[in-house]
């Protein structure tokens, strides 16, 4: 195993490509994919909590939520909060830094197992 890791060249962070700059073809190549398989997610809608409904009303009343990414993140935060209630093993990180041997960058939201 150690030899395999040494064989891969690790670039300095300044030379790594940003995740957002990969084309679909380049990303597939790096991940060893040839195609994505569509799948149908079957789920039942959940009723929005009174807290969520109140929060959305307040956001609409106080902020202009159209047109700017930062404003839309307020809505995304509220939706993520509501969706994650009762999910003990997942956590959301905002502004998480990701790095691999060849790429580096930040993601707005990262949802991953917290166990």
Buried (B, 14 or more C-beta within 10 A) or exposed (E): EEEEEEEEEEEEEEEBBEBEEBEEEEEBEBEEEEEEEEEEEEEEEEEEEEEBEEBBEEBEEEBEBEEEEEEEBBBBBBBBBBBEEEEEEEEBBEEBEEEBEBBBBBBEEBBEEEE
